[in-house]
Amino acid sequence: MLNIHNLSVSFGGSYLFEDVTFRLGAGDRVGLVGKNGAGKSTMLKILSRDLQPDSGVIATEKEVRIGFLRQDIDFEQGRTVLEEAYQAFTEIKEVERKLNHINEQLQTRTDYESDSYAKLIEDLSDLTHRFELLDGYNYVGNTERILLGLGFKREDFNNKTDTFSGGWRMRIELAKLLLQNNDILLLDEPTNHLDIESIIWLENFLKSYPGVVIIVSHDKMFLDNVTNRTLEISLGKVYDFNKPYTQYLTLRQEIREKQLATQKNQQKKIEETEKLIEKFRAKASKASMAQSLIKKLDKVERIEVDEDDNAVMNISFPVSVTPGRVVVEAEHVTKKFGDKVVLKDISLNVERGSKIAFVGQNGQGKSTFIKAIVNEFPFEGSIKLGHNVQVGYFAQNQAEYLNGEITLLQTMEDAANDTNRSKVRDMLGAFLFRGDDVEKKVKVLSGGERNRLALCKLLLQPINVLIMDEPTNHLDIKSKNVLKAALQKYEGTLLLVSHDRDFLQGTANIVYEFKDQKIKEYLGDINFFLEQRNVDSMREVEKRDVVKATQEAPKKSFEEQKKQKALQNRISKVESQIKDLENAIRLDDRALESNYDKHIEDAAFFTAYNEKKKQLDKLIEEWELLLMEAES
């Protein structure tokens, strides 16, 4: 389905990757991994045709559709959820616009015998036929079905997209990709900002996706649950393993150890041969043997060991001055967005030296509370900072505050003061921005590199209270570990929002869970919190919250339970039938597009084709009724 041959890309005279070759087929779910800046997002942009390589060939089968879920979703202001979802149907909407224009003309014109009127009728026939081939009469129903399946309610459809959180916008973008019936999906950090419910839905969808999926992600669990193949970009090369992420790590290490052992044995034999050559050279009678050994040695193919890119950033957060005993004092904090109450009557004291984790589902108010502390918006109640408190704030979208048109060096110099301006190059070097890298413009950096720069910039200001909202988004796994170690050594006060159990372990010693507009304190680390919740992972906590309503509902009678189970089975069966029919209709559409003249004369083909469409409409109608029954 997708062939990449001798692909090379360079920036500023140095290769990001060179002569890369691999092939992808239907059913491949690929984890594309590597350090920040290795070229993962660049590879996706090349495969999506957003970017042209310096050399090499990308070959795809005819009519292959490629969908690209980018890191940064940019919706046009003012569109509703439905209007944004309809952007999936570019050609359908254009044909619909032309049809409306022709129908308007036909209603007002009376020159029935003219050539131009005849041309209008001919165009109307052609466009109507094209509209039918594109399944134009069903796109509204299909859009609503997908949005409902992704968790939207009908009352959400006409709300503006900018009223939704990042996770819900990601769902809208996913809906668009699904509605386009793409053959290849390119997903760049799809789990960033998604809550656990969305992640689980996405995992289940991708597991059954029949086409090619290429995923850039630093979420180990997500990669393990979804992928069946791993491509690693490292030091300009691509390593290909038919294993999911964790198995790939083990296999990669085993291969490298075997290469090292084989190389060591080879080197030993080479040294022995060289000693013989030196020995035989000294004797005239053995000179011919020495020459034979030299020729033999020249033909030996030297074993190379795959290089590992082990460079990591060097980071520490020094405490500026010692603050008072209480660094944050929040009293009766309430925050509403319109009619929606996010936080209600929250009171909390943070003492000097505390290491606190804020956990809970998306939309429960964690980031809102942090933004209230740094006074980003008005709220009810009060928040006071203690004596000598100096806050360093790393926002969830921190990288967006960087000016893309200036260089890394200029970014740091503009934020520096007289005491640390001379140190900015050394600081950038500690964050792996070395040599000519500092002269790059910020806009060419990857998401992870921008996060590294934002962290580096944060260190220019005096800090004794560090507030971080999802700081590991976009960071590669090695960088996550370095940041975690730095936070463990940090002697100041830490407030940390994260969904990542591994990152939170050993980082925080107090946990506050945000749920139902309130907070609950757990006087222990993340393991203590999970133990109290009687679960093994953050994912299970959030899954339990998703099904909380079911668990707390009054016990149903056996007959009610039996009826409910039958209803759910029926819904699943109808959804499966809808999916099969949609696939069958899609195949018919492609057959028509590729050989229209042949099929136009085949009455049986069109009878079966129209019957499938009627059946699909009935099933969608039945599916909606079943969903309404299940909700009631």
Salt bridges, closest charged atoms under 4 A:
ASP28 OD2 - ARG229 NH1 2.92
ASP50 OD2 - ARG70 NH2 2.51
GLU76 OE1 - ARG79 NH2 3.20
GLU84 OE1 - ARG79 NH1 3.13
GLU84 OE2 - LYS176 NZ 2.63
GLU91 OE2 - ARG130 NH2 2.93
GLU94 OE2 - ARG97 NH2 2.62
GLU96 OE1 - LYS93 NZ 3.47
ASP111 OD2 - ARG109 NH2 2.69
ASP123 OD1 - LYS119 NZ 2.79
ASP135 OD1 - LYS613 NZ 3.85
GLU144 OE1 - ARG154 NH1 2.94
GLU173 OE1 - LYS176 NZ 3.13
ASP183 OD1 - ARG590 NH2 3.02
GLU189 OE2 - HIS218 NE2 3.33
ASP195 OD1 - ARG171 NH2 3.39
GLU203 OE2 - ARG539 NH1 2.78
GLU232 OE1 - ARG252 NE 2.55
ASP240 OD2 - ARG229 NH2 2.65
GLU278 OE2 - ARG281 NH1 3.04
ASP306 OD2 - ARG252 NH1 3.84
ASP308 OD1 - ARG252 NH2 3.48
ASP308 OD2 - ARG256 NE 3.53
ASP309 OD1 - LYS35 NZ 3.67
ASP345 OD1 - HIS332 ND1 2.73
GLU351 OE2 - ARG325 NH1 2.98
GLU405 OE1 - LYS441 NZ 3.93
GLU405 OE1 - LYS443 NZ 3.30
ASP418 OD1 - ARG421 NH1 3.17
ASP437 OD1 - LYS440 NZ 3.61
GLU439 OE2 - ARG425 NH2 3.68
GLU470 OE2 - HIS499 NE2 3.40
ASP500 OD2 - LYS480 NZ 3.44
GLU513 OE2 - ARG533 NH1 2.23
GLU542 OE2 - HIS499 ND1 2.87
ASP545 OD1 - LYS515 NZ 3.74
ASP545 OD1 - ARG533 NH2 3.24
GLU552 OE2 - LYS548 NZ 3.31
GLU582 OE2 - ARG145 NH2 2.06
ASP588 OD2 - LYS612 NZ 2.89
GLU593 OE2 - ARG130 NH1 3.95
GLU622 OE2 - ARG570 NH2 2.37
GLU624 OE2 - ARG154 NH2 3.17
